[in-house]
């Protein structure tokens, strides 16, 4: 046994030396580098923002699961608790239980009510995650930079996010808005923090003004300049699109409708569910055009 140990000891020594080299490399090169990356201002703010949102997102996910698993929302009746109860009580086929026998049955009404009740939890958490994230992102960047008013930096980050999305709040609320939230959250927060450090841009109010109001107004010019830069940046996208492709920027329109003709045509000729379900009707004007085609332009006055 002693001879065998002596025979293989050089090999063990080589293995130990190679392991010590790997450990030394990780301890001296990789771990310090990862520590620097983790402490980088924007990456640490990104980490802290997502970490703060985790309980909120978990709560929204639980609401979504309860809506599907308990009440069978979204056509998942046969894998829900309510679907099992419906099967036991009615003896319907599993295919029928998918939609609880149609929209008019009592089982379907319970499913719709329960699903809508818990879907709200998902809508206001996961469905609005970009809104929460962009505010938290700006806030944590300001804390890392030791800015005097991190809450205001969060609001600037949120305001800039909406400005560059042209006010399309519904589209940018969910996960699809996270990329622009990260990009413009960094840009707006850094610009605002830089401008707010300038004494020449601070608005000074009389001594009798409450301190909270005085602090907010002292940042008035940096706020206006940051949001103004974001609004001007939209020209980069809008100007070429309008000039070259014929895009049009329109405001909301007021439409006067003959109420008697409207109700007559509505009740006799139009299926409301079909009217709102067509994906190609992407704007109010396209819906109005379809209404004119159905009822005749004489019943509608622009």
HELIX and SHEET records of a PDB file:
HELIX    1   1 UNK A    2  UNK A   25  1                                  24    
HELIX    2   2 UNK A   26  UNK A   30  3                                   5    
HELIX    3   3 UNK A   31  UNK A   38  1                                   8    
HELIX    4   4 UNK A   41  UNK A   69  1                                  29    
HELIX    5   5 UNK A   77  UNK A   79  5                                   3    
HELIX    6   6 UNK A   81  UNK A   90  1                                  10    
HELIX    7   7 UNK A   94  UNK A   98  1                                   5    
HELIX    8   8 UNK A  106  UNK A  123  1                                  18    
HELIX    9   9 UNK A  126  UNK A  128  5                                   3    
HELIX   10  10 UNK A  129  UNK A  145  1                                  17    
HELIX   11  11 UNK A  150  UNK A  164  1                                  15    
HELIX   12  12 UNK A  169  UNK A  172  1                                   4    
HELIX   13  13 UNK A  175  UNK A  177  5                                   3    
HELIX   14  14 UNK A  178  UNK A  196  1                                  19    
HELIX   15  15 UNK A  199  UNK A  201  5                                   3    
HELIX   16  16 UNK A  211  UNK A  217  1                                   7    
HELIX   17  17 UNK A  220  UNK A  233  1                                  14    
HELIX   18  18 UNK A  235  UNK A  245  1                                  11    
HELIX   19  19 UNK A  259  UNK A  269  1                                  11    
HELIX   20  20 UNK A  272  UNK A  277  1                                   6    
HELIX   21  21 UNK A  284  UNK A  295  1                                  12    
HELIX   22  22 UNK A  297  UNK A  299  5                                   3    
SHEET    1   A 2 UNK A 256  UNK A 257  0                                        
SHEET    2   A 2 UNK A 300  UNK A 301 -1                                        
END                                                                             
